[in-house]
Amino acid sequence: MHPGGAISMIKGGCLNGVDEIYGTHVWSTTDIDTVEATPHAFMASSDRFTIKVQGEGGHGGVPQDSKDSISISTQLINQLQYVVSRKVSPLNPSVLTIGKINAGEAPNVIAETSVIEGTVRTFNENTRKFIENEMKDICKYFALLNKCQIKFNYKQGYPPLINCRENYKVIKNITKSIPGMSFVEPQPYMAGEDFSYYLEEKPGAFFFTGAKLTKETSYPHHHPLFDINEKSMLNASKILGKTAITRAETEI
């Protein structure tokens, strides 16, 4: 949950005297004894937005005397989907997800207000800002079209997590040097991670340590049946420990 702990740690001076930084996240859907990382954008920015549509409530049988916030919201949601599907290049991965809608209290009453909440994920700061501005414009014009008030609140969360190529290679080579461990370069993940703030300050790399429970069983993070193979923590410790020793010796 934004803002996470990284910003406070940085402000507290945790990076003072630090030359490089490395981190990991055990990942329950990746095979045990496997490490994943990319030499570029690895995880997405993680932003949130809230849109409040203020209409005019009324009787469900007399819609002409009201401004139906639910009807306006459904049209608005459909238009928002076009931002990613038709205004952002398909070669530039982006996600705009509506995850929550609150509106109405009775089936025969036109809802006066509707509240829409969601998230935006990108790997590119320019695209991130473009999507925010497009959403703002859509809300503005929908308010004019429907003669109602629409309040748009967009909060930037974690920035994209961008690994440094040199430090990525360090993790890749160290993983391969540990007996029984394998290294995979996956597609980037749309999940967000506050370690990205550290990588804006210092060179380094972030990787996933496979924690799949069994070959047949894996539940993603935040699933009610989520669990991990605890060997993953030992694997992560081996990689981070060897990285620290190797890089210290290199500096010496």
Secondary structure as GFF3:
##gff-version 3
##sequence-region A 1 252
A	DSSP	alpha_helix	6	11	.	.	.	ID=ss1
A	DSSP	beta_strand	21	27	.	.	.	ID=ss2
A	DSSP	beta_strand	34	36	.	.	.	ID=ss3
A	DSSP	beta_strand	41	43	.	.	.	ID=ss4
A	DSSP	beta_strand	46	54	.	.	.	ID=ss5
A	DSSP	beta_strand	58	59	.	.	.	ID=ss6
A	DSSP	three_ten_helix	63	65	.	.	.	ID=ss7
A	DSSP	alpha_helix	69	87	.	.	.	ID=ss8
A	DSSP	beta_strand	94	103	.	.	.	ID=ss9
A	DSSP	beta_strand	109	110	.	.	.	ID=ss10
A	DSSP	beta_strand	113	122	.	.	.	ID=ss11
A	DSSP	alpha_helix	125	146	.	.	.	ID=ss12
A	DSSP	beta_strand	149	158	.	.	.	ID=ss13
A	DSSP	beta_strand	161	162	.	.	.	ID=ss14
A	DSSP	alpha_helix	165	177	.	.	.	ID=ss15
A	DSSP	beta_strand	182	184	.	.	.	ID=ss16
A	DSSP	alpha_helix	195	201	.	.	.	ID=ss17
A	DSSP	beta_strand	204	210	.	.	.	ID=ss18
A	DSSP	alpha_helix	231	251	.	.	.	ID=ss19
###
